[in-house]
C-alpha cells in the first residue's frame, strides 16, 4: 500500500530510515559514532539538535600559520572554532572528547593540487603526520535559532542542501590565501528577513548577520537558480534572497593555491561537536 501522504514507497522508506538514524544521534557523540562506522554518509542537518556543527579544512603544516591568519582576517566566512593541537593529531579536544577528524564526518572531499580527486567516508588512508585540521563555525547553528522563532527555511522544507554561491566579495589575503567569499542563501519575505538579521546577529561565531540582502547581481551572482554548491531553491516574487557568509569559502580559496593535498567536508556533511549552540550566542 502506498503511503497516505502520496510519496512513493521508496522515498517514504528512505525518509523513515533517515528519521530513525537521527533518533539514534541526539548528541554529538552519538552522531560521530554513527558516521565513524559509515552507517550514514549524507547531510548532517537534523542530527544532534542543539549541538554545534562545523566546516572542515585540512592542510599541510607548512600552510597552517597562513591559513590561521586568513581565518582571523575573515571571521565572517571563516569563524574558527577549533583546530588540531599539533600537526598529525586527529583529535580536537575542545570540540569533542573522543573526536577523530579522520572518521567522524559523513563525507569528505580530497583535493590534490587544487583538483577534487575523491569524495570518501573516511580519510585515514590519506592522513599524514604533517596535516593540521581547522574547524569553522557553520550556519546550522543559527538555523536552529531561526526555526525556533518560526521562520521557514526553504531548503529544509524541500529536503535539500542550502544553495551556496561564489561572489565578487574579496576575502582579506594572508600569505598565499586569497579569493572570493562564498555565501549561502535563504529566501524570506521582507519582515522575516529583518527578523533573520536580528536573530543571526547574536551568533558572530557562526557567520553572524547576513552580508547582503536582495539584488544578487551586485555581489556577482547572475543566476539565483544555479548555485555553485548545494541545491537550488525557489525564491517567490514577494521574497528577498538573503545571503550569509559561508564556511565553504575555504574550498574556493584553497583551490586557488592548489596545495599538494587538502581535505574538506563535502557540502552539507559537517562535523557534529559536543558544544551547545547556546554557548556560541553572544547574547
Buried (B, 14 or more C-beta within 10 A) or exposed (E): EEEEEEEEEEEBEEBEEBEEBBEEBBBBBBBBBBBBEEEBBBBBBBBBBEBBBBBBBBBBBEBBEBBBBBBEEBBBBBBBBBBBEEBEBBBBEBBBEEBBBBBBBBBBBBBBEEEBEEEBBBBEEBBEEEBBBBBBBBBBBBBBBBEEEEBEBBBBEEEBBBBBBBBEBEBEBBEBBBBBBBBBBBBBBEEBBBBBBEBBBBBBBBBBBBBBBEEBEEBBBEEBEEBBBBBBBEBEEEBBBBBBBBBBBBBBBBBEBEBEBBBBBBBBBBBBBBBEBEEBBEE
